[in-house]
């Protein structure tokens, strides 16, 4: 009964098979392999963006920090929600890779609103040499509380950014989970909604370890290439990144995996709604569930072998409520979900 994280599950068979096919003979290195050309074409087609610059890196952190470093100057500030991954989970990576750009936190939770973003931007006056200058806007999709920005919400934020002549970057570690939840196309959730650059996550949705970075303005390409090399994220045996993304995108594997993960979460949510002690912190919209339970219930679940994210110690006041995170991946089965739900009535 493992609900710890979607990046801890197995890779899709199609991804493993693609890597195995690539593991013969010799291929050009550093992204010049023919597999990468196919990946680039696939992504440009899927996103309806024939001129997009497309690159691969091995981790979500690398995708975020290198993309933001390309969009932000060291003397600028990046606008993001307080619970954005770049603020709470990347060990000051954005500040390091940008050479010093700071983060300005917008709002008080996992989502930004247009009014809060506009107010945060306005606090940094243009032309004051003593202050940080305005930089990119960062959106996390799916958010760090399992919520999804609607297309209208994304458009409203990017309109604010454009009004201030700022680019918008979308952290898409769970891009596909959000896309299938919204039942929209990749283009609709990206450049058609005003997004300038994004990461297309693979690791959390069935890959071994690969993320795509996409710039809709190819003018950023050369700088990103230099930053990727200088930052030690340019793979020599790049074909193994390319093969993963190729297998991931082939035959709808990426969307099928996200649908299975989201469906698993929906089944889990339906059962959890009947648990009187459980309180959702946000309405689950993709494949992550955040809720609270009394410590005594967590102790019971832990003793029964359930694994999930837990904020707090298992020892203490039995009635104190502790936050939990349940995440489903493509490989979760109905049997495991039902087994977990059955613990509450045992």
N, C-alpha and C positions, 0 to 999 in steps of 0.2 A: 504494500500500500504506500507507494512513493508518490508524493505530490510536492516534492522539494523545489524543483526548477525544471523548466523545459529544455535547458541546455545540458542536463545530466542524463537524458534518455539516449537511446540508440540512434544511430544515423539511419536514414532511409536506405532500403536495399538498393534503390536506383542510384543513390550517391556512391555507395560502396562499389557497385558494379562499374560505374563510370571511372572511379579512381583505378580500379583493377585494369580496365581497358587501357587507361593512360600509362600504365606501368610496364610498358614494353618499349624497347628501342630508345632512340634519342630524339629529343625535341629542343628547339631553341629555348633559351632561358629568359628570365626577367619579364615575362609577359608577352614575349614575341611568339609564343606557341600558337599553332593553328586552333587549338581548343578555345583560346581566349578570343580570337577573332569571331568564332561562332557565338560565344557568350555575349560579346559586345553587340553583335547583330540581333540576338534574341532580346536582349534588354532594350535596345533602341526600338525594336518592333513592339514589344509589350507596352512600353511607355509612350509610344507614338512620338518619339523624339529622335529623328534620324541623325541629328548633329550632336547628340549628348556625348559627353566624355564619360567613359565607364572604366572603373578600376576595381581591383580586388585586393582585400587585405584579410588577415586571418582572424581578427578580433573586432568586436563591436567598439571597444575603447579606441583602437587604432582608427577605425572609420570615423568616429566622432571627432577625435582630437585633430586628426590630419585635415579633415574637411573644414572644421572651424578655424584652424590655423590658416587655411587658404583664404577664408572669407573675412578674417579679422586681423587687424593690425595690433601690435603689442600694446599700443596706447588706447585701445578701445575697450568697451565693456560689452559682454554678450548677455542678452536678455533671456531668462529662462524661468520656469516655475521652480519653487523651492525644492520640490521632490524630483526634479529632473535628474536623470541618471548622471549627467555631467557634473551635477552639484554634489550628489550624495554617494556616488559609487565609483568614481574614477580617480581618486587619490590626487586631486589637483592636476590631473593630466591635461585638461584644456589650458590651464594657466601655463603649464610647462611648455607644451608644444606651440602655443601661440607666442611664447616669449614674454608673457606677462599680462596678457589681456585678462581683465577681471570679469566676474560674473555679477550681474545685477538680478536679484530675485524678484519675480513679479507675482503678486498675490500671496497666498498663504497655504497652498495645497499642491495638488498634482497638475492642475489645469490653470491656464491663463485666460483672462477675459480681455476683450479689446480695450475696454475702459482702463483696466489696470495696466495693460501694456502701454497705452498712450501716456498715462500718468508717469510710469516709470521712465519712459524715454524722455519725457519733458523735464525730468529732474536733472538731466545731464545737458546743460546748455552747449550749443555749438560755439566753437571759437574761443572757449576759455582754456588757455594753455595750462592752467593749473588743474584741470579736471579730466577724468577719463572721457574719451570721445565715444559717440554712439556707434555700436557695432551690430553684428548679426542678431536676429531673433531665432531662438531655438525652440522647437516643438518636439515633444516626445509622443510617439504614436505606436503602440498603446501606452498610456501613461503608467506611472509607477504606482497607481492604485487600481489598475485594471480597467480604466475607463477609456473610451474612444472619442476623439474629437470628430464631430460630424463634418461633412464637407463645408457646410455653411460656417461652422466655427473656425475651420482652417482659413477660409476665405476672409473672414472678418479680421483675423489676426494678420494675415499677409497684407491686407489693405492698409492696416495701420503701419506696418513696416514699410511698405512702398511709399506711403505718404511722407515718411521721414527719410526716404531714399536708402533703406536698409535691406539687405538680403535676408531670406528666411531659410533656415536649415531644418530638415525633419529627421530626427533620430528614429529610424525605422527598424530597430532590432526585432520588433514584432509587426513590421509593416504588413505582412500578408494576413496575419490574424485580424488586424484592423480592417483591411481591404475587404475580406470576405464577410466580416461582420456588417460592413456598410453596403455590401453588394454593389461595389463600384469597380471601376477599372483603375489600373495603376496610374494612368494619366490624370484621371479625375481626382485622385487623392494626392497628386503631386503638382506638376507644372500648371495644370488647368485650374488649380486652386491657389496658385501664386507661389508655390514652393520653388526655390532656386537650386537647391541641392539636397541630397538625402542619402541615407544609408539604407540598403535593401538587405535585411538580415537573413542569414541562412542558418547560423549556428543554433538558434533557438527553435528552428522549425524543421530539423531533420538533417542538417549537414554536420560534417565532422568539425569544421572550423573555417568558415569563409563568410565574408560580408562584401557586398558591392557598394562602391561609392559612386554616385551619379551626379554630375554637374550638367544642368541644362544649358548653361553657357559654356561652350568649349574653350572660351578664353581663359578659363581657370586651369586647363589641363596641364600645362607645362609646370606651373608652380606646384600643383599637387604632386606631379611626378618627382620633382626635386625634394619636396617635403617628405614624401614616402621613402625615398632613398636615404635622405639625411636622417630620418627618424628610425632607420633600421627595420622598415616594414616592407621592403621590396624583396620578395622571395626569388632565389635563384631557380629552384625547381618549381616554378610558378605553375606548371601544368597541373599539379595536384590541387591547387586552388581552382584553376579553370575547370578541371574535370568535375569537382564537387558542384560548382554552380551550374555546369552544363547538365549534369544528371538531375539536379534539383529543379531546374526550369523545364526539363523535357516532359512532354505528355501531361502537363498539368500537375506534376508531382508537388510543386510548391503550394498550390492552392488546395489540393486534396489534403495535404498534411495539415494545413491550417484549419480546414473545415473539421477534420477529425479532432484536433485539439480543442477547438471551440465547442464542438458538440459534446465532448467529454466534460467540459466545464459546465455546459448548460444542464447536462444530466446530474452533475454533482450539485449544482445550485438548486435544482428542483427538489432534490432530496433534503438539502440543508434547510430549506424554507420551513420544513416541518419540525425542526429542532427548536424547542422553546427557548433554550439558553443562548442560542446563537444570534448575533446581531451583525448584519452586513455593514461595513464601513462605507461602501459605495456599491451602486448597482453594477454587478459584473456584466461586462459587455463583450469580452473576448475569452481568453483562456487563463485569466488570473482572478482569484477570489480573495478579497481581504475581509476579515470578520473578526469578532471577538467572542471568546468563550471564558467561563470561569476556569481558574487554574485546575480545579478538581477534574474538570472534563478533559483538559489537556493531559493531565496525569494519566487518566484512563486510556486515552487514545495512544499516548506514548508507550504505555505498558503493553498495549495490544500490538505494537509494531508499526504504527502509522508514522510516516515521515513527512514533514512539511515545515515551512518557515514559521518560527515562533519568536516573538519579541518578549523576552522576560525569562525568568528562572522558573523551573518546575517546582522548586521548593518555596513555600511561603503561604500566605493567606489563601485558603482553598477557594474563597468566593471572589477573589480579585480577578478582574477581567484582563486577559492578555490577548494581544493581537496575533493573528495567524495569517499566513499566506498559503493558499493552495494553488498549484499550477499544474495544468494538464498539458501533455505533449501529444504528438501524433500517434504514439504507440500505446496510449492508455486504453484499457479495455473496459467494457461495461461491467465485467465480472469484478474487476478491482475496485471500481467506483462503488458498486453495490456492496462489496465486502466492507469497505470503509463506512458507508452509510449504516450498515448493519450493526456497527459497533455501538451506535447511539441507543439501540434498543436491546442490547445484550445485557 
